[in-house]
Amino acid sequence: MTHDHTAAAIHVGHRDSELNERLSSGLDEVNFPATGTTAADQGALSVKAVDDNGDLIGGLSAWTWGGLLGIEMLWVREESRRDGWGSKFLLAAEEAARGRGCDRACVSSFTFQAPAFYQRHGYIETGRTLGIPGGAEDVHMYKKLS
C-alpha cells in the first residue's frame, strides 16, 4: 500500500504531551522486540530526603529497564552539599535497583556538575557529548552494580 504524503505538513511548537506519548509508544513497538523486554521491565525510581521542617534536602530521579538503572537527576540543596546526601541518594538508588534485578547503571553529568562524584562511586566514563552551552561537555558514565 502506498501513502500519498504530498499534503502532509510539518508543525513545530513547544512540548506536546500527546505527541510524546505517541512517540514513546511507537518506539516501544521497536525497542521491546529488539531488546527482548516488555513494558513490565520498565519502572521509575525516586529517592528523597526532607528536613524537620518538611523542606526538601534533595533527591534523585531515575528509571530502570531490563536490568539497567538510568539516573536522570540528582540534586542537593546548597547548604546540605557537604553532608554526604549525594552519596546517600546514589547508594540508596543503586540498592533499590539491585532489588529490581538491575546489575548495571548509567548516568551523564555536565563537566561543570559532578562527573568526579560519580567516578568516586565507581562509574567509568564511556563518552562525551560536546557543545554544551558555556563550553562544557556532557560526560556519560557506566557502572556494574554486581
Stockholm file with secondary structure:
# STOCKHOLM 1.0

chainA/1-146         MTHDHTAAAIHVGHRDSELNERLSSGLDEVNFPATGTTAADQGALSVKAVDDNGDLIGGLSAWTWGGLLGIEMLWVREESRRDGWGSKFLLAAEEAARGRGCDRACVSSFTFQAPAFYQRHGYIETGRTLGIPGGAEDVHMYKKLS
#=GR chainA/1-146 SS CCCCCTTCCCCCCSCCHHHHHHHHHHHHHHHHHHHTCCGGGEEEEEEEEECTTSCEEEEEEEEEETTEEEEEEEEECGGGTTTTHHHHHHHHHHHHHHHTTCCEEEEEEETTSCHHHHHHTTCEEEEEEEEEGGGEEEEEEEEECC
#=GC SS_cons         CCCCCTTCCCCCCSCCHHHHHHHHHHHHHHHHHHHTCCGGGEEEEEEEEECTTSCEEEEEEEEEETTEEEEEEEEECGGGTTTTHHHHHHHHHHHHHHHTTCCEEEEEEETTSCHHHHHHTTCEEEEEEEEEGGGEEEEEEEEECC
//
